[in-house]
Amino acid sequence: MDFSLLKEKAQVIRKDIIAMLHEAGSGHPGGSLSAADILAVLYFHEMKIDPKNPKWEDRDRFVLSKGHAAPVLYAALAEKGFFPKEELMGLRKINAMLQGHPEMKGTPGVEMSTGSLAQGFSSASGMAIAGKIDKKDYRVYTLLGDGELQEGMIWETAMASAHHKLDNLTAILDYNKLQIDGPNAEVMGVDPVTDKFKAFGWQVLEIDGHSFEEIIEAFAKAKATKEKPTMIIANTIKGKGVSFMEGSVDWHGNAPKEEDTRKALQELGGEGND
């Protein structure tokens, strides 16, 4: 398979993340950049969606449980055509569409208002249960942060999702191993993640979260699995794509200044908001 389109889309998403965060003067670049390849696959290869009909009853659903990474979702939605790309430059501004965390009532394509960690995961599980009850064949995808696993609701949802045999639910863990206060292992260790989700009754797949081939293959395995939900542990690099942001906790919640933005966009191949 030719991955050139996905690579191009991921690069555009990353450029738009940098540009909109610089314009906003606040936000979360690190965990947005680490998830760009995953969202490129979801929105440009995997999900059954229609930007012209965002409330289509049979659409696949995506919930960004780590809601602070809203820029990666907004960039993907705009690139897919859910709303004009000009809206990206209104991020976090008064009376603009795009709030600092996803808001479902005012933003086409946003399935759930998120930001309180772990609540998006439980909402996605509820959507998957609804799909089963309504005998619909749509799938539900949700992206979690690894620091988010420290929330108790994560494990309640993991237990409930396995109990209800939600084979229409695929969770992806953006496993970049850093959170706002430092390395997960130092703040509160979350390992062994694979063993924990397996113990809760999930199928668990571990991949390189920056390999389009591995991401696509994992989604295919999730679709083929019956009577249990799937957790994809995507090993990623925080700040992926911008050399001075990669693997640095300093860029968890700091927007790039003028010189940082110039350097980042130069590395990514041009201006954002293409």
Disulfide bonds with the S-S distance in Angstrom:
none
